[in-house]
């Protein structure tokens, strides 16, 4: 995961100008001004449409990583008390002192940024009314696997319905495996970046590669998979993860690339669905994200895109509940399926059938007329041989 710092307000203004030049002009879904205009991902995900249905109220997303800077103006009021499990971020994990990697503060902005900074010109998250629970697992600039396992269990025990794992390991410990299995069994949506090693061996990373975890790849402004994203059979969904503007420590902002910047969009999308459909279980939530994702690669599961790029507005508009007990699978409905779309297609099909029937009837009538005309013009039989 790569990051690019902003130097306060001046840096933010320069970033706005730079990103505005690089972002497609069509931004009708995100036009509130300031830094928000530079959040191309919100436009791509049609956040404004999604917010007409849900903003994530009532859902807590645990962000496991470096700790979250709860004092950031765009995060103030969105961060609940967390806990540090590695002795690196303080008791409640509401600071982000690790200068080498601020994944959790970045993730928190992507998930629940309120845009309040600079009189409403700050950064928005996809689920701006959700809460973030920061759980620290870093020590000396590195994440620790067993503290991550403890953090996962703590998240589940304290009401987090979605978990964003802003950590990556080359191999899992038994405790980490067991904790992920426990969280999935307890109906939590568990999300992690698939990994940033697509160019350097593409080996599986954990916990993304563990069963039950939604492994997310990163895409750019054109919808192409980021070249360094891990790819393969374990990837499940894709989300924006290149040139992502978000919050960072000391009231500042960063832009960054990587699957660690993509996973929080999926976690936020899950929070929107869990808020709107509180009775849906975790599998139903993830299946809905799969069913409504924008297909990019091959039909079904694609090794680079998974089942496609999440489309939260479409997921919220399609209110049909997936089967509660089904295992996650290929899309069960057409990506554009929704009650309105289905009705429209049904009307279209009915109209087509009527048209076909009318045309067939006309053809039959024309055929009959043709036969009559031909029979009238046929010359009488030649009976001269009868003498």
KOLDREN-747895 format. One line per 10 residues: number of its first residue (from 1); their letters; for each residue x, z negated, y negated of N, C-alpha, C. Coordinates in pm, whole numbers. Each point is the difference from the previous one (the first is absolute). Layout:
N
NUM	A	X:Z:Y:X:Z:Y:X:Z:Y ~ ...
END
This chain:
387
1	XXXXXXXXXX	85:0:118:-85:0:-118:88:0:-123 ~ -21:95:-93:78:6:-122:-86:-38:-118 ~ 64:-58:-103:-74:-50:-115:72:41:-127 ~ -75:13:-108:56:37:-129:-58:-93:-104 ~ 85:-80:-70:-53:-103:-90:-46:56:-133 ~ -95:-73:-60:-39:22:-139:60:-113:-82 ~ 41:31:-122:52:-103:-88:-108:-36:-101 ~ -92:-84:40:-103:-48:-89:-90:110:-50 ~ -57:-21:-119:-99:92:-56:62:136:-31 ~ 121:3:-54:63:128:-33:18:85:123
11	XXXXXXXXXX	49:-63:107:17:74:124:-133:47:54 ~ -103:-81:-15:-132:37:50:-53:121:-74 ~ 20:5:-132:-48:114:-78:72:127:41 ~ 133:-9:18:75:117:45:-49:45:136 ~ -27:-96:87:-48:34:134:-134:69:-6 ~ -87:-47:-89:-132:62:-16:16:145:-39 ~ 90:28:-97:20:137:-46:57:86:111 ~ 98:-55:72:64:77:108:-97:30:112 ~ -72:-103:46:-91:19:111:-119:86:-40 ~ -41:-8:-128:-112:82:-46:35:148:9
21	XXXXXXXXXX	125:35:-31:43:140:8:4:46:144 ~ 29:-93:92:14:39:140:-129:-8:77 ~ -105:-60:-61:-126:-21:70:-97:112:-31 ~ -75:51:98:-99:103:-26:-96:-42:-109 ~ -49:97:-77:-83:-29:-116:-134:-61:37 ~ -54:36:117:-132:-49:40:7:-148:30 ~ -46:-83:-93:8:-145:18:-131:-65:-40 ~ -110:66:31:-130:-48:-45:-38:-133:62 ~ 59:-34:116:-35:-126:64:83:-116:-50 ~ 99:25:-84:85:-108:-51:40:33:-143
31	XXXXXXXXXX	-86:-35:-95:26:44:-136:-12:-113:-101 ~ 41:-120:41:-18:-114:-88:117:-22:-94 ~ 108:76:12:109:-8:-95:115:-86:46 ~ 112:5:-77:116:-82:27:66:30:133 ~ 58:-104:58:68:16:128:-95:53:107 ~ -127:-34:-12:-98:44:99:-2:152:14 ~ 24:70:-110:2:147:5:113:52:88 ~ 104:-80:18:114:44:80:-13:-35:148 ~ -109:-64:36:-20:-36:140:-66:118:72 ~ 81:99:32:-53:121:63:-71:-30:131
41	XXXXXXXXXX	44:-105:67:-60:-33:129:-147:-39:-15 ~ -34:-70:-108:-140:-38:-21:-87:123:-19 ~ 54:99:-70:-74:125:-17:-16:70:135 ~ 110:8:75:-5:68:130:-98:-68:95 ~ -10:-132:-8:-89:-75:88:-142:-15:-56 ~ -24:61:-117:-133:-6:-63:-48:-144:-16 ~ 90:-81:-57:-28:-143:-12:-126:-28:-83 ~ -18:74:-110:-116:-26:-85:-131:16:79 ~ -5:97:88:-120:20:83:-17:-115:97 ~ 112:-42:59:-7:-112:95:-49:-126:-70
51	XXXXXXXXXX	46:-23:-123:-35:-123:-72:-147:-7:-36 ~ -70:111:2:-144:-4:-24:-73:-68:116 ~ 69:-9:114:-60:-63:119:63:-135:29 ~ 133:-8:-8:68:-125:35:133:-10:-74 ~ 33:-123:-41:132:-27:-59:76:-106:79 ~ -53:-33:118:71:-94:86:-33:-146:-22 ~ -103:-30:-73:-34:-140:-28:-26:-77:128 ~ 51:-123:3:-24:-88:114:97:17:116 ~ 96:91:-12:95:25:109:139:-46:-42 ~ 69:-71:88:138:-41:-23:93:83:85
61	XXXXXXXXXX	101:58:-65:102:79:71:130:-79:-1 ~ 50:-35:116:129:-67:8:110:103:-14 ~ 95:-27:-88:117:88:-17:122:-79:45 ~ 57:43:109:112:-72:62:130:71:-35 ~ 87:-70:-71:125:61:-43:81:-94:-85 ~ 25:39:-127:91:-74:-85:-65:-108:-84 ~ -132:-10:4:-69:-85:-97:-48:86:-115 ~ -103:-42:-69:-63:78:-106:14:-73:-133 ~ 36:74:-104:7:-57:-134:-141:-14:-55 ~ -58:-116:20:-140:-23:-39:-19:-8:-151
71	XXXXXXXXXX	109:-9:-77:-12:-10:-145:-11:137:-67 ~ 18:108:75:-9:133:-61:-140:19:-58 ~ -12:51:-124:-133:14:-61:-97:83:82 ~ 49:98:73:-90:83:81:-37:-65:133 ~ 62:-113:31:-31:-71:124:-62:-138:-25 ~ 0:-41:-126:-50:-134:-33:-146:-13:43 ~ -27:-106:76:-135:-25:47:-33:65:133 ~ 91:84:49:-25:70:127:80:-61:115 ~ 97:-86:-30:89:-54:103:-41:-143:34 ~ -34:-22:126:-35:-135:46:126:-70:51
81	XXXXXXXXXX	-12:-126:24:117:-76:44:45:47:137 ~ 126:29:12:57:43:126:96:-103:55 ~ 102:47:72:96:-92:60:129:75:31 ~ 110:-71:-14:130:58:36:41:-50:138 ~ 38:93:87:37:-36:137:148:17:29 ~ 78:37:-103:143:25:25:91:-73:-99 ~ -57:-77:-90:82:-75:-95:60:85:-110 ~ -64:116:-28:61:89:-98:-79:23:-127 ~ -128:-36:-4:-81:35:-117:-74:-118:-62 ~ 20:-120:49:-73:-114:-55:-120:-35:84
91	XXXXXXXXXX	-53:-120:-22:-102:-55:88:-125:83:18 ~ -55:56:-111:-126:73:10:19:152:0 ~ 124:44:-5:33:143:7:-62:80:-115 ~ -22:-67:-113:-59:69:-115:106:40:-102 ~ 126:4:45:108:58:-79:64:109:85 ~ 68:92:-66:72:106:72:140:3:-56 ~ 86:-87:52:134:-17:-55:103:93:62 ~ -39:73:103:95:83:72:15:133:-74 ~ 110:16:-74:20:120:-81:30:123:84 ~ 41:-17:124:35:116:82:-121:68:60
101	XXXXXXXXXX	-110:-69:10:-118:60:63:-125:-78:-39 ~ -81:60:-85:-120:-68:-48:-124:62:62 ~ 6:30:128:-110:72:63:-135:-66:-22 ~ -6:-130:9:-129:-67:-5:-64:10:-138 ~ 78:-13:-107:-57:16:-134:-43:144:-22 ~ 78:95:51:-41:141:-8:-131:21:75 ~ -6:-53:122:-121:17:82:-121:-64:-65 ~ 20:-117:-61:-112:-70:-63:-60:83:-113 ~ 84:67:-78:-52:84:-107:-78:119:52 ~ 48:58:108:-70:114:61:-136:-44:56
111	XXXXXXXXXX	-5:-120:53:-124:-49:61:-98:-51:-105 ~ 46:-88:-88:-95:-75:-83:34:-5:-148 ~ 83:93:-48:31:2:-143:-127:13:-84 ~ -7:-76:-109:-120:-3:-84:9:89:-123 ~ 120:49:-34:16:82:-119:-12:-76:-131 ~ 7:-132:2:-23:-79:-120:116:2:-99 ~ 119:30:47:116:-4:-88:-13:105:-111 ~ 66:-27:-113:-4:92:-115:-144:33:-39 ~ -84:-104:-7:-139:12:-44:-78:102:84 ~ 18:-9:129:-75:86:90:69:129:37
121	XXXXXXXXXX	125:16:-40:75:122:32:99:-23:113 ~ -20:-104:80:94:-29:107:-28:78:127 ~ 49:-52:110:-9:66:131:-119:-55:79 ~ -75:90:57:-114:-36:84:35:17:148 ~ -56:-88:81:6:18:144:-126:67:49 ~ 0:39:126:-117:67:57:-115:-96:25 ~ 31:-128:19:-104:-103:22:17:-109:-105 ~ -31:29:-127:35:-91:-109:-75:-133:-2 ~ -101:-15:85:-70:-129:6:33:-77:128 ~ 90:53:80:46:-72:118:101:-107:-41
131	XXXXXXXXXX	27:-94:89:102:-102:-22:121:30:88 ~ 116:-44:-47:124:18:75:56:-136:37 ~ 35:-17:128:63:-123:48:148:30:29 ~ 92:-50:-82:142:30:21:63:-94:103 ~ 68:58:96:66:-78:104:145:46:10 ~ 91:-89:-38:141:35:-6:71:-14:133 ~ 77:103:36:75:-2:126:143:49:-20 ~ 46:7:-126:135:48:-31:95:-116:-24 ~ 123:22:44:108:-93:-34:127:82:-19 ~ 67:-23:-111:124:71:-32:-20:152:4
141	XXXXXXXXXX	-114:43:-50:-23:144:-12:-45:69:126 ~ -28:-75:106:-42:63:126:-124:-69:56 ~ -89:78:60:-117:-61:65:40:-59:135 ~ -69:-104:40:25:-66:128:-122:15:90 ~ 25:39:126:-110:35:91:-87:-119:38 ~ 60:-110:40:-82:-113:44:-79:-64:-115 ~ 59:-14:-120:-84:-43:-113:-113:98:-29 ~ 23:130:24:-108:97:-17:-113:-29:98 ~ 36:-36:123:-100:-34:100:-82:-121:-46 ~ 67:-100:-55:-71:-119:-49:-91:36:-118
151	XXXXXXXXXX	47:90:-84:-80:41:-115:-126:74:43 ~ 10:82:102:-117:73:51:-105:-99:49 ~ 43:-99:76:-94:-100:53:-62:-81:-115 ~ 81:-31:-101:-52:-75:-114:-105:83:-75 ~ 27:128:-15:-95:89:-69:-135:-1:69 ~ 1:14:131:-124:3:77:-73:-134:-12 ~ 75:-108:13:-61:-133:-4:-58:-34:-136 ~ 47:69:-105:-45:-33:-135:-86:109:-63 ~ -64:80:85:-106:87:-47:38:139:-47 ~ 125:43:22:37:135:-39:-60:99:101
161	XXXXXXXXXX	-81:93:-46:-65:97:89:80:128:10 ~ 98:16:-88:92:114:3:141:-54:-20 ~ 97:55:73:139:-43:-12:88:121:-25 ~ 74:-3:-110:98:104:-30:138:-56:27 ~ 70:60:96:132:-47:40:107:81:-73 ~ 56:-58:-106:102:68:-79:139:-34:54 ~ 15:13:131:126:-30:68:24:105:107 ~ 124:9:46:33:95:105:119:-52:80 ~ -11:10:133:106:-45:89:30:108:103 ~ 125:3:47:37:99:101:-60:-31:136
171	XXXXXXXXXX	-24:-129:24:-63:-39:127:-81:-127:-24 ~ -107:-18:74:-85:-119:-20:45:-117:85 ~ -22:-119:-49:21:-118:82:-129:-28:77 ~ 9:-76:108:-123:-38:73:-103:-67:-90 ~ 48:-82:-93:-92:-69:-91:-74:98:-90 ~ 70:104:-44:-63:101:-87:-104:79:78 ~ 35:39:123:-97:71:85:-126:-83:20 ~ 20:-127:32:-113:-88:29:-85:-22:-125 ~ 64:-11:-116:-75:-24:-123:-86:120:-37 ~ 54:121:16:-79:120:-30:-118:10:96
181	XXXXXXXXXX	26:-26:127:-108:4:99:-108:-102:-34 ~ 42:-117:-45:-93:-105:-39:-84:44:-120 ~ 64:59:-101:-72:43:-119:-102:107:32 ~ 38:95:84:-94:107:38:-118:-59:76 ~ 29:-95:90:-108:-64:77:-93:-81:-89 ~ 53:-49:-113:-80:-79:-93:-66:86:-108 ~ -1:131:20:-76:92:-85:62:23:-137 ~ 131:-1:-9:68:35:-125:43:146:7 ~ -10:70:-113:57:134:-12:147:-19:-37 ~ 90:44:86:144:-19:-21:63:134:-33
191	XXXXXXXXXX	66:8:-116:54:126:-50:149:-15:-29 ~ 77:106:26:143:0:-30:49:142:-23 ~ 102:14:-81:63:130:-18:65:44:129 ~ -14:128:35:53:50:127:151:-5:6 ~ 67:-1:-115:145:-3:-4:56:114:-83 ~ 120:-21:-55:61:98:-89:122:66:64 ~ -3:16:130:116:49:73:-20:138:61 ~ -90:78:-57:-28:132:57:119:92:3 ~ 95:-22:-90:119:85:-7:120:-60:73 ~ -13:-126:41:117:-68:58:-34:-59:137
201	XXXXXXXXXX	-41:86:90:-25:-44:137:-145:-13:37 ~ -85:-33:-98:-145:-10:25:-35:-97:111 ~ 77:-107:14:-31:-100:101:-122:-83:-45 ~ -80:-47:94:-114:-85:-38:46:-124:-74 ~ -79:-43:-97:27:-125:-69:-118:-94:22 ~ 28:-127:-13:-100:-102:31:-21:-89:-122 ~ -124:-45:-17:-114:-1:91:-86:126:1 ~ 37:104:-77:-85:119:-7:-29:62:136 ~ 99:-4:91:-15:65:129:-69:-86:105 ~ -41:-122:-38:-67:-87:97:-147:40:17
211	XXXXXXXXXX	-55:-19:119:-142:34:23:-91:-74:-97 ~ -97:74:-54:-98:-60:-90:35:7:-147 ~ 126:34:-31:42:10:-140:-29:142:-52 ~ -56:9:-119:-24:130:-64:130:43:-66 ~ 71:93:63:128:50:-51:-26:114:-98 ~ 54:-13:-120:-33:91:-110:122:80:-43 ~ -17:131:-17:106:85:-53:-29:29:-147 ~ 103:42:-73:-10:24:-144:-15:148:-30 ~ -85:31:-98:-17:138:-45:30:10:-150 ~ 32:123:-45:30:22:-141:-120:55:-74
221	XXXXXXXXXX	20:40:-127:-111:45:-83:-67:126:54 ~ 73:79:76:-57:123:55:-64:-23:137 ~ 6:-123:48:-59:-32:129:93:19:117 ~ 126:35:-27:98:18:107:60:-134:42 ~ 33:-13:127:62:-124:48:139:-14:-59 ~ 30:-119:-49:133:-31:-52:104:27:108 ~ 108:65:-38:97:48:99:64:-112:81 ~ 6:-121:-55:64:-110:73:-97:-85:80 ~ -129:34:-3:-97:-78:77:27:10:149 ~ -12:-113:67:2:2:147:-118:83:49
231	XXXXXXXXXX	21:73:108:-109:80:55:-2:-13:151 ~ -117:24:56:-17:-11:144:-135:-53:38 ~ -16:-31:128:-130:-37:54:-57:-131:-49 ~ 84:-89:-56:-49:-130:-46:-62:5:-138 ~ 26:106:-76:-58:8:-135:-150:18:11 ~ -73:-63:-91:-146:5:8:-63:66:-122 ~ 46:-37:-119:-57:55:-122:110:29:-102 ~ -35:77:-102:93:30:-108:-60:-45:-132 ~ 86:-23:-100:-46:-42:-133:110:32:-100 ~ -35:7:-129:102:28:-101:116:-99:6
241	XXXXXXXXXX	122:53:-5:116:-87:9:123:54:-70 ~ -19:93:-91:112:58:-76:-31:-12:-149 ~ 99:-47:-77:-17:-19:-145:-121:-89:-30 ~ -8:-111:72:-112:-93:-17:36:-102:-108 ~ -80:-4:-104:17:-96:-109:-75:-127:34 ~ 69:-115:-10:-66:-126:35:70:-116:-70 ~ -50:-119:27:52:-121:-64:133:-42:61 ~ 78:-72:-80:122:-63:50:20:-131:-73 ~ 106:-72:34:23:-131:-58:26:5:-149 ~ -10:-114:-65:29:-14:-142:-89:87:-88
251	XXXXXXXXXX	-127:11:39:-99:77:-77:37:146:-15 ~ 76:52:91:49:137:-10:-70:90:101 ~ 46:127:6:-57:99:91:112:78:68 ~ -34:55:115:95:82:74:-72:125:52 ~ 78:104:21:-49:110:81:84:2:126 ~ -60:37:111:74:0:124:-54:98:102 ~ 83:30:97:-35:88:110:12:-75:131 ~ -86:32:96:16:-58:132:-132:-39:65 ~ 8:-22:129:-121:-39:72:-46:-140:-39 ~ 93:-81:-53:-39:-131:-51:-86:10:-124
261	XXXXXXXXXX	5:113:-71:-88:24:-113:-129:68:44 ~ -2:55:120:-121:67:52:-94:-97:70 ~ 57:-92:78:-82:-91:78:-99:-82:-84 ~ 39:-48:-120:-97:-79:-77:-125:75:-40 ~ 8:133:-17:-122:77:-28:-98:-9:117 ~ 53:5:121:-86:-11:117:-56:-141:12 ~ 84:-100:-27:-49:-138:1:-112:-18:-103 ~ 18:59:-117:-102:-9:-105:-127:75:40 ~ 17:116:64:-117:73:49:-78:-80:102 ~ 73:-71:87:-66:-87:96:-73:-114:-70
271	XXXXXXXXXX	59:-52:-108:-65:-107:-76:-130:49:-63 ~ -1:123:-52:-123:55:-57:-110:5:105 ~ 34:47:120:-99:11:106:-45:-137:50 ~ 92:-93:10:-37:-134:49:-89:-71:-102 ~ 20:28:-127:-86:-57:-103:-140:60:8 ~ -7:131:18:-130:69:3:-73:-22:132 ~ 74:-15:108:-61:-17:133:57:-126:66 ~ -38:-117:-47:60:-124:51:-24:-25:148 ~ -99:66:59:-27:-22:142:76:96:91 ~ 64:98:-56:79:91:83:125:-71:49
281	XXXXXXXXXX	37:26:123:126:-57:48:118:88:-41 ~ 120:-48:28:120:69:-45:10:141:57 ~ -37:17:128:7:132:61:-95:98:-67 ~ -117:-48:-38:-94:87:-70:54:43:-136 ~ 64:-93:-69:57:32:-130:108:106:13 ~ 92:-19:93:109:97:19:-56:133:50 ~ -98:-6:90:-57:124:51:-66:79:-112 ~ -65:-70:-94:-62:71:-114:106:68:-86 ~ 114:-67:-19:108:62:-75:52:125:73 ~ 4:-7:132:41:116:80:-103:111:-11
291	XXXXXXXXXX	-127:-35:18:-107:101:2:-8:78:-131 ~ 31:-66:-111:-18:63:-131:130:48:-63 ~ 111:-18:69:130:42:-56:4:151:-20 ~ 76:41:-99:18:143:-26:104:55:95 ~ -43:89:87:92:58:98:102:89:-68 ~ 125:-15:39:106:80:-60:77:82:104 ~ 29:-59:112:80:69:100:-87:65:106 ~ 41:-13:124:-75:59:110:-130:-77:23 ~ -91:63:72:-128:-65:29:23:-127:81 ~ -83:-101:-24:18:-127:70:120:-74:-57
301	XXXXXXXXXX	80:-58:87:116:-76:-44:119:92:-23 ~ 60:-11:-118:118:78:-35:120:-93:-3 ~ 114:40:56:115:-91:6:54:-42:-136 ~ -29:76:-105:50:-36:-132:-107:-69:-86 ~ -122:48:5:-106:-53:-83:-85:-105:70 ~ 17:-20:129:-95:-82:72:-133:71:2 ~ -107:-73:-34:-133:62:-6:-34:50:-141 ~ 96:-8:-93:-22:55:-132:19:-102:-111 ~ -18:47:-123:15:-83:-119:-131:-73:-27 ~ 8:-129:-21:-123:-78:-21:-80:54:-119
311	XXXXXXXXXX	-131:-11:11:-92:43:-105:-102:-111:-21 ~ 37:-106:-72:-87:-118:-9:-137:27:-59 ~ -8:90:-99:-132:31:-58:-91:62:105 ~ 56:88:81:-78:64:107:-37:-103:107 ~ 92:-90:29:-27:-103:101:-114:-91:-44 ~ -5:-34:-128:-106:-86:-50:-133:73:-6 ~ 4:130:-31:-123:77:-9:-64:23:136 ~ 83:6:104:-51:18:136:-32:-137:59 ~ -125:-41:-5:-38:-135:34:-32:-21:148 ~ 10:104:79:-28:-13:143:106:-87:66
321	XXXXXXXXXX	-43:-101:75:93:-93:63:59:60:128 ~ 132:3:14:60:43:126:-37:-99:111 ~ 10:43:126:-29:-94:110:85:-126:-9 ~ -63:-113:17:69:-128:-21:107:-30:103 ~ -16:51:121:92:-37:107:97:111:39 ~ -8:114:-66:82:114:40:146:-20:-38 ~ 90:55:83:141:2:-34:23:107:-106 ~ 101:-20:-84:30:98:-104:32:134:64 ~ -53:106:-59:14:132:62:-3:107:-106 ~ 3:123:46:-10:114:-90:-131:-7:-78
331	XXXXXXXXXX	-7:71:-112:-122:-6:-84:-126:27:80 ~ -101:-83:-23:-125:12:74:-99:90:-73 ~ 27:25:-127:-90:84:-77:84:94:-84 ~ -64:104:-50:70:92:-90:49:-79:-120 ~ 121:30:-53:52:-76:-113:-95:-7:-119 ~ -86:102:-19:-90:-1:-114:-135:-61:34 ~ -11:-57:121:-131:-49:45:-44:-120:-84 ~ -121:6:-47:-65:-110:-69:-149:26:13 ~ -85:-98:-23:-143:25:12:-44:119:-84 ~ 49:8:-125:-40:111:-86:54:132:52
341	XXXXXXXXXX	128:-4:41:59:124:49:-67:45:128 ~ -31:-97:88:-65:35:125:-138:60:-27 ~ -74:-61:-96:-132:53:-33:12:140:-57 ~ 101:18:-85:20:133:-59:29:103:106 ~ 88:-39:97:32:95:107:-122:28:86 ~ -84:-106:24:-119:20:81:-95:97:-69 ~ -17:-19:-135:-86:92:-74:56:140:4 ~ 132:10:-10:64:131:5:-21:66:134 ~ 14:-80:108:-20:55:133:-143:47:19 ~ -96:-82:-52:-141:36:13:-30:128:-76
351	XXXXXXXXXX	56:11:-121:-20:121:-79:58:121:71 ~ 117:-21:60:64:111:71:-86:46:116 ~ -58:-97:73:-85:37:113:-124:76:-46 ~ -59:-45:-111:-118:70:-54:37:142:-38 ~ 114:14:-68:45:134:-42:21:90:120 ~ 66:-54:103:24:78:121:-132:43:62 ~ -98:-93:3:-130:32:58:-70:111:-76 ~ 5:-8:-134:-64:103:-82:65:135:24 ~ 134:1:-2:72:126:23:-33:58:136 ~ -4:-86:102:-32:47:135:-140:60:4
361	XXXXXXXXXX	-95:-69:-67:-136:53:-3:-8:135:-66 ~ 69:16:-113:2:129:-70:59:108:89 ~ 109:-35:70:63:98:89:-96:44:111 ~ -77:-95:54:-96:34:105:-106:96:-54 ~ -53:-32:-120:-101:86:-61:55:141:-24 ~ 123:6:-53:62:129:-25:19:78:129 ~ 37:-71:107:20:66:129:-131:60:50 ~ -110:-76:-14:-131:49:44:-40:123:-80 ~ 16:-8:-133:-34:114:-86:82:122:38 ~ 128:-23:26:87:112:39:-48:66:127
371	XXXXXXXXXX	-40:-82:99:-48:55:127:-125:85:-22 ~ -92:-52:-85:-124:73:-27:29:134:-67 ~ 88:-3:-99:33:123:-71:66:102:91 ~ 90:-48:85:70:91:91:-99:62:98 ~ -93:-82:50:-96:53:97:-92:104:-63 ~ -32:-18:-129:-86:98:-67:72:133:-23 ~ 131:-7:-21:75:121:-30:49:70:125 ~ -18:-62:117:52:58:124:-83:126:34 ~ 59:113:33:-75:122:35:-79:-20:126 ~ -116:75:13:-83:-14:122:75:51:120
381	XXXXXXX	-38:-48:118:69:43:123:-19:151:22 ~ 104:64:55:-3:144:32:-63:18:138 ~ -131:51:5:-71:17:129:-12:147:42 ~ 82:89:-62:-14:143:27:25:34:144 ~ 79:-84:70:32:33:141:-121:-19:89 ~ -108:-59:-56:-117:-20:84:-88:127:-1 ~ 37:102:-78:-66:130:4:-129:-5:-68
END
